Amino acid sequence: MTTAAHPDIASETFGDPADPAILLVMGAMASMLWWPEAFCRQLAGRGRFVIRYDNRDTGLSTKYPPGAPPYTFEDMVDDAMRVLDDHGAAKAHVAGMSMGGMIAQNVALKYPERVRALTVISCSPLGVDTSDLPGTTEAYKDHSAEGTNVDWSDRQQVLDFMVKDARAIASTLHPFDEKRTRKMIEEDYDRSGGLASATNHFLLKGGGPQRTVRDLDAPLLVIHGTADPLFPIEHGEALAEAVPGARLVRIEGGGHELHRNDWPQIVRAIAEHG
């Protein structure tokens, strides 16, 4: 029976289940498609069993009416464990991006026995004071505010806004591929049956105890773009500084994204980490 406590979480795997598992956790409003299949296959080619999944309210996972999610952020932390259980993975390297990075940090702290290694991409440190760090850029704030005018039941409006959003968070070093981006977002929209429910992610309450990444036991890799407009590079630096032995990989000109031109550097770093 599907309930708020026991949703259906859709997932997909790449590679040999006998290889070390890597669980990929994506951010707000993002289904598993935001971990591109070709990216996942490159990781699998490095001898890893790669698992990607749809966060609840995205993709083919359980969805709820927009505006009043009957679950908490802590439930999404537990969803990650449910996916590992579904695939018989006792331990995994957990890699999270953006909000997925916050989920991943919580997973590693709540379930340390299940996490072999942790990678956090384009995120901020959990339970660390970041009030003195640079915040989201004014340009991105202005763009984001336009989301309040979007009719999330109107396919064309949503697609246009999401493509514009992808451009706003894109690399400043590499060209923005609007055609490829629009095609992926169209696929995500149609596969998900719309993106209105995904806006619930911005309304979530915590639901769990206060945790700090300073208590992390698993080895930490931080990957962060130097031109990230949501979480400027200082957030990645603060995260790496908070955990002894952590490694920081800077993606030069990188935005809040996984740009194809940066995949070799990102895939290599993740595969070498654990």
C-alpha positions in Angstrom: 0.0 0.0 0.0 1.4 3.4 -1.0 1.2 6.0 1.7 3.1 9.1 2.7 5.3 6.9 4.9 5.7 4.2 2.3 5.7 5.8 -1.2 6.6 4.0 -4.4 10.1 5.2 -5.4 11.1 4.4 -9.0 14.8 3.6 -9.6 17.1 2.4 -12.3 20.5 0.7 -12.2 23.6 0.6 -14.5 26.4 -1.9 -14.3 27.1 -5.1 -12.4 25.3 -5.5 -9.0 28.5 -7.3 -7.8 30.4 -4.0 -8.1 30.5 -1.4 -5.3 27.3 0.6 -5.3 26.9 4.3 -5.9 23.6 5.9 -5.0 22.9 9.1 -6.9 20.5 11.6 -5.2 19.3 14.6 -7.2 18.0 17.9 -6.0 14.7 19.8 -5.7 12.1 19.3 -8.4 14.5 16.9 -10.2 13.8 13.3 -11.2 16.5 10.8 -11.9 16.8 12.1 -15.5 18.9 14.9 -14.2 21.6 12.3 -13.6 21.9 11.7 -17.4 22.0 8.1 -18.6 25.3 8.6 -20.3 26.8 10.0 -17.1 25.6 7.0 -15.2 27.0 4.6 -17.8 30.4 6.3 -17.6 30.4 5.7 -13.8 29.4 2.1 -14.3 32.2 1.8 -16.7 34.5 2.6 -13.9 33.5 -0.6 -12.1 30.6 0.7 -10.1 26.9 -0.4 -9.7 25.1 2.9 -10.2 21.6 3.5 -8.8 19.6 6.6 -9.7 16.0 7.2 -8.5 13.1 9.6 -8.7 12.6 11.6 -5.6 9.0 11.5 -4.4 6.9 14.0 -6.3 9.0 13.6 -9.4 9.3 11.2 -12.3 7.5 7.9 -11.8 7.6 8.0 -8.0 4.6 8.7 -5.8 3.2 12.2 -6.1 1.0 14.3 -3.9 -1.3 17.3 -4.6 0.8 20.5 -4.9 0.8 22.9 -2.1 0.7 20.6 1.0 3.2 17.8 1.0 2.2 15.1 3.6 5.9 14.2 4.1 9.0 15.8 5.5 12.6 16.2 4.4 13.5 13.4 6.8 11.1 11.1 4.9 13.2 11.8 1.8 16.3 10.8 3.7 14.7 7.5 4.5 13.7 7.1 0.8 17.3 6.8 -0.1 17.7 3.9 2.3 14.6 2.3 0.8 16.2 2.5 -2.6 19.4 0.8 -1.3 17.2 -1.9 0.3 15.3 -2.4 -3.0 18.6 -3.3 -4.7 20.1 -5.3 -2.0 22.9 -2.8 -1.4 24.2 -3.1 2.2 26.5 -0.2 1.8 27.0 2.4 -0.9 28.9 5.5 -1.9 26.2 8.1 -1.7 26.5 11.1 -4.0 24.0 14.0 -3.8 23.6 17.2 -5.7 22.1 20.5 -4.5 19.1 19.5 -2.3 20.3 15.9 -2.9 23.5 16.9 -1.3 21.6 17.8 1.8 19.8 14.5 1.7 23.1 12.7 1.2 24.7 14.4 4.2 21.7 13.5 6.4 21.8 9.9 5.1 25.5 9.6 6.0 24.9 10.9 9.5 21.7 9.0 10.1 22.8 5.7 8.6 26.6 5.7 8.9 26.8 1.9 8.7 25.2 2.1 5.2 27.5 4.7 3.7 31.0 3.8 2.4 31.8 7.2 1.1 30.0 10.5 0.6 30.2 13.0 -2.4 28.4 16.3 -2.2 28.0 18.4 -5.3 26.9 22.0 -5.5 25.6 22.2 -2.0 26.3 23.8 1.4 27.5 22.3 4.7 24.8 20.8 7.0 24.6 22.2 10.5 27.4 24.7 9.9 26.9 28.5 10.2 27.1 29.9 6.7 25.6 33.3 7.4 28.9 35.0 6.6 29.2 33.3 3.2 28.0 34.8 -0.1 24.4 34.0 -0.9 22.5 33.3 -4.1 23.3 35.9 -6.7 20.9 38.8 -7.3 20.6 37.8 -10.9 19.4 34.3 -10.0 17.1 35.6 -7.3 15.4 37.8 -9.9 15.0 34.9 -12.3 13.7 32.6 -9.6 11.1 35.1 -8.5 9.6 34.8 -12.0 8.6 31.2 -11.0 5.7 32.6 -9.0 4.1 33.8 -12.3 4.4 30.4 -14.0 1.2 28.4 -14.4 2.6 25.0 -13.5 -0.3 23.2 -15.3 0.7 24.9 -18.6 3.3 22.7 -20.4 4.7 25.4 -22.6 5.1 27.9 -19.7 6.8 25.3 -17.5 9.2 24.2 -20.3 10.2 27.7 -21.2 10.8 28.6 -17.5 12.8 25.5 -16.8 15.0 26.0 -19.9 15.6 29.6 -18.8 16.4 28.3 -15.3 18.9 25.8 -16.7 20.6 28.6 -18.6 20.6 30.8 -15.4 22.6 28.2 -13.5 24.8 27.0 -16.4 28.6 27.0 -16.7 30.2 30.3 -17.6 33.1 28.4 -19.3 31.2 26.0 -21.6 28.4 26.8 -24.2 24.8 26.2 -23.1 23.2 23.6 -25.3 19.6 24.8 -25.4 18.4 22.1 -27.8 19.7 19.2 -25.7 18.5 20.9 -22.5 14.9 21.5 -23.8 14.7 17.9 -25.1 15.7 16.5 -21.6 13.2 18.8 -19.8 10.4 17.9 -22.2 11.2 14.2 -21.5 11.2 14.9 -17.8 7.9 16.8 -18.0 6.1 14.2 -20.0 7.4 11.2 -18.1 6.5 12.9 -14.8 3.0 13.9 -16.0 3.9 17.5 -15.3 6.0 19.2 -12.7 3.4 20.9 -10.4 3.8 18.3 -7.6 7.6 18.7 -7.7 7.1 22.3 -6.3 6.2 20.6 -3.0 10.0 20.2 -2.4 10.2 24.0 -1.6 7.5 23.6 1.1 9.1 20.8 3.2 9.7 20.9 6.9 12.7 19.2 8.4 11.1 16.5 10.4 14.3 15.1 11.9 16.9 16.0 14.5 19.5 18.7 14.1 22.6 17.2 12.5 26.0 18.6 11.6 28.4 17.4 8.9 31.2 17.9 11.5 30.1 14.5 12.9 30.6 12.7 9.6 32.6 9.4 9.7 32.5 8.6 6.0 35.3 10.0 3.7 34.0 13.2 2.0 34.5 14.5 -1.5 33.1 17.9 -2.4 32.6 18.9 -6.0 31.7 22.5 -6.6 31.6 24.9 -9.6 33.5 28.1 -9.2 30.6 30.1 -10.8 27.7 28.4 -9.0 25.0 31.2 -8.6 23.0 29.3 -6.0 25.7 28.2 -3.7 28.8 30.2 -4.4 32.1 28.3 -4.2 32.6 29.5 -0.7 29.9 27.0 0.4 31.9 24.1 -1.1 35.0 25.4 0.6 33.3 25.6 4.0 31.9 22.1 3.6 35.4 20.7 2.9 36.9 22.6 5.7 34.3 21.3 8.2 35.4 17.7 7.7 38.9 16.6 8.4 40.5 14.9 5.4 37.8 16.0 3.0 38.8 16.7 -0.6 37.5 19.6 -2.7 37.4 19.4 -6.5 36.7 22.8 -8.1 35.0 22.8 -11.5 36.4 25.9 -13.2 33.6 28.1 -14.5 31.1 25.4 -13.3 27.6 26.4 -12.5 24.9 24.6 -10.6 24.8 21.7 -13.0 26.5 18.7 -14.5 27.8 20.1 -17.8 28.8 17.3 -20.2 32.2 19.0 -20.8 32.9 18.5 -17.1 31.9 14.9 -16.9 35.4 13.4 -17.3 36.6 15.4 -14.2 33.5 14.7 -12.2 33.3 11.0 -13.0 37.0 10.4 -12.4 36.8 12.2 -9.0 33.7 10.2 -7.9 35.1 6.9 -9.1 38.5 7.5 -7.4 36.8 8.5 -4.1 35.0 5.2 -3.4 
